[in-house]
């Protein structure tokens, strides 16, 4: 693999501005921050257009937005996502202020 991308969700991120690149000389990792879940599809499509061979999504997008990205990029590249087990529910609720 020569290039892959990771899209994450964080308040205040702008996918046009918040892009980090880690280049080992053998593999380029491109990290894209988005401020709203609805920006993930365009961010993933841009990563593929720029040469990403694989896309990974932050767990905050969940299965619905992961499926939308998979639909958008089709069979061009594999799409995966970070998932949390049920044991993490309380910590995630506490972290994001969702209550128990």
Residue pairs with C-beta under 8 A, 6 or more apart in sequence:
1 27
1 53
1 54
2 26
2 27
2 28
2 51
2 53
3 27
3 28
3 29
3 30
3 50
3 51
3 52
3 53
4 27
4 28
4 29
4 30
4 52
4 53
4 54
4 55
4 56
5 29
5 30
5 31
5 32
5 44
5 47
5 48
5 52
5 54
5 55
5 56
6 29
6 30
6 31
6 32
6 55
6 56
6 57
6 58
7 15
7 31
7 32
7 33
7 34
7 40
7 43
7 44
7 47
7 55
7 56
7 57
7 58
7 61
8 31
8 32
8 33
8 34
8 58
8 60
9 33
9 34
9 35
9 36
9 37
9 40
9 58
9 60
9 61
10 18
10 33
10 34
10 35
11 35
12 35
13 33
13 34
13 35
14 33
14 34
14 35
15 32
15 33
15 34
15 35
15 39
15 42
15 43
15 46
18 32
18 33
18 34
19 30
19 31
19 32
19 33
20 30
20 31
21 28
21 29
21 30
21 31
22 28
22 29
22 31
23 29
28 51
30 47
30 50
30 52
32 43
32 46
32 47
34 40
34 43
37 60
37 61
37 65
40 57
40 61
40 65
40 68
40 69
41 65
41 68
41 69
41 72
44 55
44 57
44 69
44 72
44 73
44 79
45 72
45 73
47 55
48 55
48 73
48 76
48 77
52 77
53 77
54 77
54 78
54 79
54 80
55 69
55 73
55 77
55 78
55 79
55 80
56 79
56 80
56 81
56 82
57 65
57 66
57 69
57 79
57 80
57 81
57 82
58 81
58 82
59 81
59 82
59 83
59 84
61 69
61 81
62 81
63 81
66 79
66 81
69 79
70 79
73 79
84 92
90 100
92 98
93 99
93 100
